[in-house]
């Protein structure tokens, strides 16, 4: 610690020995600095305060019906746009600053200078802004602030209307496109329904029910057909075992019962024919076959009656075997039944195949229908949303054109104080004086380090690197002490004159500022 203090004291002593160089440097710095401060041109600051009222009465009333723009964000954006190049060029034209610039370089320099002097800041409250500008001409500064204030208000009012108008045009274009897509989707859906009627989702289950019913009917018809074929084959086998003709004597005993049986059979067939007429037309195979059986039975009855009339004794006459004839009739009836059932099986088979092919197409139809409905649903939803947004945009435009959603209130109009806002000469003169003193100390210290002097034994030992055997003290005489006192007085006088000069400059500046 002692070594550090000794080092510091050595620096102080060395600097003190170069004190006159420091005084000269301080005077030079102060004179140059004071002159520069006095020659600085005055700049006057014009400022205005504006309040942006965003709390409109219609906002809560039209909440959810009209579009509510983010007014605060728009205002912040507009404050940044005030220092943009288009705005600066507009301000230059409004204040005739562009007439002073003759070349593109001068115009660019003028715009940069204009932007550097414009200040837009919050005034300490929400939505309260201060617009200020500094210029050597107070009236010019006032014009610039007034121009900025006008542009700020006009831009904010026109920006919202322009945004709403652009939004309405965009929504109208989108509406037209989606309307065309929606019409095309509706037409495609209509054609698809007409083409696949009965196979649409919700209707496909009928096809499966009909397919199951058709399959049941087909199996039953095939079973009936097989039974009819078996019965016909059995009748044919019985027919082979019977004789076609018998003697009249053998027939006479059974003639009467046979005739009665034929009559009963004819009556049964006529009843069956009446029942078939209720279901089918005359061209149906069942009706045709029944009619043929009735005709054959009636012919057989007439033949028997004619034979009995021509040979009453029946001794040598031969007549047809009634059993053989009955089997023949039954076989003919069985053939008609088989033919009818074959036609029925063919019809059921055709229906079954058609329903089977249709049922295989139902999943594909449902898939295509789902895709069409999905596209249609998307277009319909977007179209409805765009309709709602168009109404909201229209209402917002009406509200913006007929009312003021944002109210601008100029709290303080553009004002220029009589005193310049820059430079602060009192502060600058003080800083120059302080800088001059510090410069003098620095110059003295640097000179002491450039040409070092020995102030004590330690410094001598460090400089030479030789052992120090002793030291000779200097005895001050009265004359030397008198010279030292005079030198100190002159040094203090030089410093005092510097301080006095500082005071004189401050007084002069005060007088000039009051006179101005």
Secondary structure, 3 states (H helix, E strand, C coil): CHHHHHHHHHHHHHHHHCHHHHHHHHHHHHHHHHHHHHHCCCEEEEEEEEEEECCCHHHHHCECCECCCCHHHHHHHHHHHCCCHHHHHHHHHHCCHHHHCCCHHHHHHHHHHHHHHEEEEECCCCCEEEEEEEECCHHHHHHHHHHHHHHHHHHHHHHHHHHHHHHHHHHHHHHHHHHHHHHHHHHHHHHHHHHCCCCCCCCHHHHHHHHHHHHHHHHHHHHHHHHHHHHHHHHHHHHHCCCCEEEHHHHHHHHHHHHHHHHHHHHHHHHHHHHHHHHCCCCCHHHHHHHHHHHHHHHHHHHHHHHHHHCCCCCCCEEECHHHHHHHHHHHHHHHHHHHHHHHHHHHHHHHHHHHHHHHHHHHHHHHHHHHHHHHHHHHHHHHHHHHHHHHHHHHHHHHHHCCCCEEEEEEEEEECCCCCECCHHHHHHHHHHHHHHHHHHHHHHHHHHCCCCCCHHHHHHHHCCCCCCCCCCCCCHHHHHHHHHHHHHHHHHHHHHHHHHHHHHHHHHHHHHHC
